[in-house]
Amino acid sequence: MNQPAFPQQSDVYACAFKTDETNPFVARAIALKPLLAKDAVERDKAGGTPADQLQLLKDHDLLTLLVPEEHGGKGQNWATVLRVVREIAQADASLAHLLGYHTGAQSTARIRGSAEQAAALYQASVQGNWFWANNDNARAGSLTAVQHGDHWILNGSKPFTSGSHLADYLSLTWTDPATQQTVIATIPATRQGWRPLHDWDAFGQRQTGSGTCVYENVRVEASEVLQPGGDPRQPFRTVTPFIQQSVLLNVFLGSAQGALLAARDYTLHESRPSTHSGVARHIDDPWVKRVYGDLYTKTLAATAMADVALLAMDRAWERGPALTRAERDAAAIPLAAANAFVGNVALEVTSRILEVMGARATASHYGFDRYWRNVRTHTLHNPEEYKTRNVGHWFLTGDAPEPSGIH
């Protein structure tokens, strides 16, 4: 198979896209990229379960980055987690998606649990090197729950359950029929009656296992419910959408960066000049130079916006339960703006690279189309239109968007 090798980062690239190789965890992610890229095309075509790749994340201690040191974790911030996600997405958007969503599901313990619950779950997660999946789609309405004294019995299903095909532990939600409030709990993936259907068949993010999970008389103990009765409008309890947006935009960005690097490598070594170009080398074509200059500049701008969003996410996270509504509102706008802009740039980059790579680059064994398919699939789960409207409304009125997902 004549597939270009994953390009090595140059000092110029690292500086331009602000890759912090002094961070040991980011450096580990960078070192993993060639391993992930080696069979990324074949795995994308096959779909299924990236078990070996998840084991690499476990072996490189990348599943406990956000867990505080006092609970045995690495004590890192979201900026580190999301830069790791970004680096991995350059080679494998599905695995980056899984890592980001794992960290979000794992962090539910802090967002919605008591201090004692969070400490216990964090410590157990570190000891077991658990991979977390989410069954958190609160709006699906497809899971019913009946309370029986000190436990609940769940029946039904959950859609869009990223990572469930690999999970050690789950965060899940359902609606309390008595109060119509969202109940959040965590359970082991070995719980009797729960199972993933392995039915994810989208054309992108094909190894994320984001399909359906079913529940047949699944028992959840009262002690597994996270801090029942807490005020759902307390600002820190509404930051889950921030995490989701942050993971998405960094998967978008890493995909764009990876696509641009892969296209550059192909163009340098494989592309042939157009018969109409009048040049001997494809890279000497002014049109090719202009397109690459345009795409690189936009990706550079997207990187800058993503880095601003990292700071906003970290500031909100560091405040914890002390987060005020004003502080939450201040974080919402840079996150929404970055999510919208980076997603659009990623769609453009992953599509337009083919214009300047040439017709032979569409051969299926190269798999260059996977970059666009992955970004397109993911952007549809978080439409740019609504993020841009929220930013525009704030710019005109000063009113930040209302927190979503409050129940």
N, C-alpha and C positions, 0 to 999 in steps of 0.2 A: 504494500500500500504506500503510495507516494504522498504521504501526508506531512506537511511542514511540522517541524518540531515546535513545541511551545517556546516562544521567543524568550530569551533571557533579558532581564531588566538591565538597562544601561543606567549610568549615573544620571544622565540627562532625564530619562523617563522617571526615575525615582524622585528626583527633585521636582519635576513638573507636576507629578500627580501626588506629591507629598507622602510618599510611602515611608513610614518611620521604621526602618529596619533595626533601630536601636532597641525597640520594644521586643523582648524575646518571643512573645507569643505571635506577633506579626511576622517576625522572622521565621517562626515555625511554619506559618501558613504559606509564606513565600517558598520555603523549601519543599512543601508538599505539592505545589502546583505542577511540576513536571510529572510527578507520579499520578496525579489525578488526570492530567491531560493525556497521558499515554493511551488510555482506552476510553476517553470521554465520548468519542463519536460512537463507538460500538455500544457502550452502556446507554447512551441516549436512544439509540435505535431499539435496544432490547427492552428498555423500561425496567420495571421490577424493583428489586431491592438492592441498594448499594451497601451491602453488609460489610464488605472488606474496607470500603472507603470510610464508613462510620467507625470501624475499628481503628483506622489511622487517626481519626480525631480523638478517640479515647486514648490511644497510645501516646499521643502528643499532648495530653492534658489540656485539651481545648474545650471540654464540656463543663468546667467549673470556673470559668474565667470571672464571672460576675459574683460568685459566691464569696461572701466576706471571709477574710483570713481567719477570724475567730471561729468560724465554722468549718475550717479546713480547706477553703477554696483559695483562689488566686488573688482575690481582692482587687480585681481590675474594674475599670469603669466601662460604660457603654461604648465610649470611643474606641477602646481596644477591641471589644467584641465585634463591633461593626466594621472596623478596619480589617479584622480577620475574615469576616464574612465577605467583604469587598474583594480581598485578595483571592479567596477560594472561588468566588463567583467568576473570576477571570478564566478559570479552567473548567469549573463545574458548577453551574448555577443551581442545580438541584441540591447538591450537598451544602452549598452556601445557604440556601433557603432552609434546609433542615436544621443547620446549626443555629441560625438566627431564631427560628421558631422554637427550637428546643430551649434556648436561653429565655425567650419570652414566657414559655410555659413554666419553666423552672422558677422564674421570678414572680409568678403569681403568688407564691407563698409569702413574699414580702408585701406585695400590693394589697392582698385581700386577707391574709392570715394574721393571727396574733403574733406577737414577738416569739412566744413559745412554739407555736406551730411552724413559723418560718425557720427557727433554729433547728428544730427536729428534722424537718424536711431537707434543709440544706445539708445537715450533717450526714443524714442517710444517703443523700444524693452523691455526696463526695465519696463516702465509703463504698458505695456500690458502683460508682462511676456511671450513674444512670443517664440514659438518654430519654428525654422527655418529649412527649407529643401532646398536641392539643385536640380536645374534643369540645371546643369552646364556642362553637357557632350558636350564640344565644338566640338568634332570630329564626333559626330553622323551624322551630315548632314541631319537630318530628320525634322528640323524646318526651315521654310522659313519666311522671314520678308520683309515687304514693308514699306518704310517711307512715311508718308503723312504730310508734314509740321512739326507740333509740336508734332507728335506722330508716333508710329509704329503700324502695324497690323501683328500679328503672327498667322501662321497656321502650323499644323504638329504635331510632337510629340517629346518627349525626353525619352531616356531609362535610367535605373539605377538612379532613382530619389529618393534616400534614404530619408525617413521621410515625403514624400509628402502626405501619407495617414493620417498624424497627423498635418500637417503644419498650422501655423498661418501666416507665411511669407515665401517668396521664394527668392533665388538668382537664376538668369537664364542667359543664354548666347545664342547668335545667331551670325551669320556671316553677316556683312554688305555687300550686294551684289555689292555695288559700290566700296568699298575699300578692300574687303576681310579681313577686320580686325574683331576681335571678339568684340562684343558689350556685355556689362555686365549691368544688371539692377536688381532692386528688386521690387517685387509687392506683394500685399496681396494675400493670398490663396483664398480669396473670390472673386477674380477678375472674372468677367463674361467670360465664354468661356474656362476657364481652369479647368481641372479635372484629378484626378488620376484614372487609370483603375483597380487598386487593382489586378494586374495580376502577381505579383512576386511569382514564384513557384519553386525556387531553393531548394535544399535539406538542405541548411544551411542558417543562418541569416534570419530565416523565418518570423520574425516579424518586419523587417526593412522597408517593403513597397518599396523595391528598384526596382519596376517595371516601367511601362510606364505612362507618363502623356501626355495628348492630349491638343492641342490648336486649338480652332475654333474662328477665328476672335478676338483674344485677343488683346486689346488695351494697349499699354505701352506708358506713357507720356514721353516726352523728359526729364522732371525733374526727372524721375525715372531711367534714364540711369546714370551710375556712371562715372563721370568725362570723358566725351567723348573727344577724341583727345589726351589723355595722351600717353606717350611713352611706348609701351608694353614691351620694353627691359630694362626699369628702373629696377634695381635688386629687389627692394622690391615688385614690381608688379609681380614678378615671384616666390614668395614664397608659392603660393597655393599648389604645389606638396609637399613641405615640410610638410605642415599641413596634407595633405592626408596620407603621409607616416607615420607621427607621430601617427595619430589616428590608422592606421592599425596596426602598430607594438605594440602599447599598448593594443589593443584588442587581438592580438595574445598572448602577454605575460600574460595578465589577464586570458585568456582561459587556457593557460598551467598551470598557478599557481592554478587556480580553479580545473582543472582536477586532478592535482597531489594531492591536498588536499582531494578532494572527493574520489580518489582512495585509499589514505592512510586510510581514515576513514572506507571505505568498507573493506579493507584488515585487519584492526585491529579487526573489529567486525563481519564480515560476511564470509570472505574467509576460505576455508577448505584446509588443506595440500594435496598435490598430493600423490597418493598412492606410487609413486616412490621416494618421498623425504626422507623418513626415519625419519621425525620429527613429533612431536605431534601438533605443532602449525605452521600455514602457515608462520608466520613472522620469524620463526627460520630457514627457508629454505635459505641456502646461495645464491641460485639463486635469490630469491625474494629480499634479501638484496642488492645484487649487482645491480639489475635492478633499484630499487628505489634510490640507491646511485648515479647511473649514471644519471638518469633522474633529480634528485634534483640538482646535480652539474651543469648539462647543463642549467637548469632553472635559477640557481643562476648566471651563466655566462651571460645568456640572460638578466637578470635583470640589471646586471652591465652595459651591452652595451646599454640597453634602457635608463638608467639614464644618460649616457654620451650624448646620442642623445637628451635628454630633455634639457641639457645645451646648446647644439648647436642650438636647435630650439629657446630657449629663447634669446640667444645672437643676432640671426638674427632679431627676432621680436622686441626686445628693440631698435634696431637701426632705425627701421621704414624707412621712405623715405630716410634717410641718408645712408642706407645700400649700401656698395660698392660691385662691382662684386667680388673682392678678398674675402670679408667677406662672401658673399653668397657661393662662392666655398669652403671656409673653413668649412661651415656647411654641405655641400652636402655629403661629404664622410662619416662622422660618422652616418648620417641619413640613407644613403644607406646601409652601412655595418650592422647597427642594424636591419634595416628592413629585410634584407636577412637572417641574422643569427637567429633572434627571430622567424621569420616565420618557418624556418626549425626545430628549437627546438620545437615549438608548435605542428607542425605536428607529430614529433616523440613522444613527450610526450602523446598527446591525442590518439595516436594509441597504443603505447606500454604498457600503463597502463593496458589494458585488458589482456595482457600476464600474469601479476602477480596478477590480481584480480580473475581470474578463469572463467570457462564457465558460471556459474550462473549469472555473472555480465552482460551478454549480454541480459538478460531479458529486454523487451522493457519498462517496467514500471520504471526501473532505469534511462533510458535515458542517459547513459554514452556516447553513440555514438554521442550525440549532440555536444560535445566538438570538436571532430574531424571534423564533418560535417561543423560546423561553421568556423573553421580555414581553412579547405580545400576550402570552398566557397570563403572566403575572400582573401586567398593568390593567387587565380587565377586571381584576378583583379589587381594584382600588382606583376607580375612574378619575383621570386627571381633571375632567370638567368640574367636578364638585370641589376639588381642592382649589382650583383656580378661582372659582366663584367665591369661595370663603376668603381667599386673599383679597380679591377685589372688594368684597363687602367691607372687610376690615379697613382697607385703604380709604374707602369713601366715607365710612361712618365711624371708624374707631372701635367697632364692636367685634370682639373675637368670636370665633365660631363656638356654638354650644357644644359641650362635651357629648360625644356619641356613646351609645351603649349603656346608658344609665337605666337601671331597672330597680 
